[in-house]
Amino acid sequence: MMFKRTIFDAHHLELKDQVSGFLDSQVVPFHDHWAAQQATPRDIWHQAGENGLLCRTIPAEYGGHGGDFLESVVVIEALADRRISGILTCLQSDIVAPFILKLGSEAQRKRWLPDFTCGATLGAIAMTEPQGGSDISALTTTATSHGNSFVLNGTKTHISNGSEADVIIVAARSDDPGAANAQPAISLVMAETERQGTHRHAISKAGMPALNTGQITYENCVVPETNLLGAKGMGFIYLMTFLGIERLVLAIYAQAFAERLLYDLIADCDGRPTAEGTVLDYQNTRFSLADLYSSCAVNRAFIDQCIVAANAGHPDPKSACMAKLRATETLRQIAALGVQFRGAAGISGDSGQQAMQDMSDSAVQSVWGGTSEIMLDVIGRGLASVL
Ligand SMILES: Cc1cc2nc3c(=O)[nH]c(=O)nc-3n(C[C@H](O)[C@H](O)[C@H](O)COP(=O)(O)OP(=O)(O)OC[C@H]3O[C@@H](n4cnc5c(N)ncnc54)[C@H](O)[C@@H]3O)c2cc1C
């Protein structure tokens, strides 16, 4: 670990060993193959469940581990530290499951959460549409009331686990404003993917290739009203609220990924001999890496502060935007130098392939969960209130 941290206790460190053991034996040896295939075997989700990687914070009464947010952090960081994208458990555990826990009825929690924890059910959340993902209020997928059902129509794109998930939280425009008042009338509907009128396919991509990413089209897909999450028409407010924790989760992943890349790059520069010593002995290399090391140290302190606040039940959405912005932009700088400072080895052979993959994987981080421009917009809109 690069930086001294004080947020974990012995129990978290024990969990870290358990998670690391599973990832090193069951995931890392196969991950390059999954990335090349752009597919991760479904069984690995069951194994992840059996080995305690899923739904750490979901209460035991709903089949979860009843742990604190720090347990989730342990799992997220263990994944990022190994550059794992194929089985991004935080999507299931810390982004999708909390919607069901916090907004779902007792029946909905009991129906889905135990299977989320053991990996029998794979979940996803679908906000983004082909015409744009940054402005959620402009989404056009509709959930039209029809008797005791909703009828879904529209297309969602770039959805993580989208073409493999068993159930997807679909953000769709309702046909009446419900309780949303001035907000766009969006509702969140749990749509099982086996339902008629669901058409989907995987999207191939350069970044995080082992992670399934799908496009889903709903064509008169009938979903019972009992699958509505929370109140009708309140979806926009729910999404904005939950995006805070989603962005913190993505910042945690990006920060641990950045530290891994920087650590590897320092080691490679130090190990590459030159006529005068090593690549690390060049002043330019040292200055650049010292600058990024300092950024990582400062980001680490701020993100740990955000983690502690979230663990105490006080996550701050704006701080999450700042954390995601800084962690992902620093990560992208490190990944770019990971190519340059390795010379030809940064673009050729196994090391070059890894450096290029790191660049592509890094590019994903400043796009999903809201782009860096959107982070700046959210932070910027609150500037007057800091005076
Ligand atoms: C690997 C991957 C996984 C994903 N998983 C999911 C998922 O599980 N669920 C889901 O719903 N979505 C998911 N997404 C989609 C992701 O959230 C969107 O890609 C992202 O929100 C940006 O939307 P967009 O791609 O439509 O870009 P656009 O919104 O079209 O933006 C294009 C460009 O315009 C800029 N821009 C847009 N609005 C503004 C503005 N107001 N001010 C300044 N600049 C602006 C953007 O920053 C960007 O540079 C995923 C994306 C990727 C790459």
The ligand as a Gaussian input file, in Angstrom:
#p B3LYP/6-31G(d) Opt

LIG

0 1
 C      -18.121000       1.196000     -19.699000
 C      -19.340000       2.022000     -19.442000
 C      -20.308000       1.549000     -18.571000
 C      -21.471000       2.288000     -18.336000
 N      -22.429000       1.801000     -17.486000
 C      -23.617000       2.459000     -17.361000
 C      -24.679000       1.905000     -16.590000
 O      -24.539000       0.850000     -15.969000
 N      -25.862000       2.567000     -16.556000
 C      -26.059000       3.743000     -17.217000
 O      -27.151000       4.276000     -17.149000
 N      -25.067000       4.297000     -17.951000
 C      -23.858000       3.683000     -18.044000
 N      -22.852000       4.217000     -18.804000
 C      -23.099000       5.438000     -19.542000
 C      -22.407000       6.659000     -18.946000
 O      -22.993000       7.005000     -17.720000
 C      -22.507000       7.765000     -20.002000
 O      -21.645000       7.397000     -21.056000
 C      -22.124000       9.133000     -19.459000
 O      -23.072000       9.594000     -18.536000
 C      -22.007000      10.166000     -20.590000
 O      -23.111000      10.118000     -21.431000
 P      -22.905000       9.988000     -23.018000
 O      -21.938000       8.902000     -23.282000
 O      -24.231000       9.882000     -23.647000
 O      -22.202000      11.331000     -23.436000
 P      -22.930000      12.710000     -23.770000
 O      -23.900000      13.033000     -22.694000
 O      -23.424000      12.662000     -25.171000
 O      -21.714000      13.709000     -23.682000
 C      -20.780000      13.894000     -24.769000
 C      -19.767000      14.958000     -24.353000
 O      -20.465000      16.175000     -24.040000
 C      -20.116000      16.603000     -22.742000
 N      -21.273000      17.248000     -22.097000
 C      -22.522000      16.758000     -21.972000
 N      -23.294000      17.608000     -21.264000
 C      -22.494000      18.658000     -20.930000
 C      -22.682000      19.860000     -20.200000
 N      -23.873000      20.153000     -19.640000
 N      -21.635000      20.688000     -20.042000
 C      -20.420000      20.402000     -20.598000
 N      -20.176000      19.278000     -21.303000
 C      -21.196000      18.419000     -21.460000
 C      -19.715000      15.362000     -21.994000
 O      -18.892000      15.668000     -20.892000
 C      -18.996000      14.579000     -23.074000
 O      -17.681000      15.031000     -23.167000
 C      -21.652000       3.527000     -19.000000
 C      -20.654000       4.014000     -19.849000
 C      -19.503000       3.282000     -20.073000
 C      -18.455000       3.833000     -20.988000

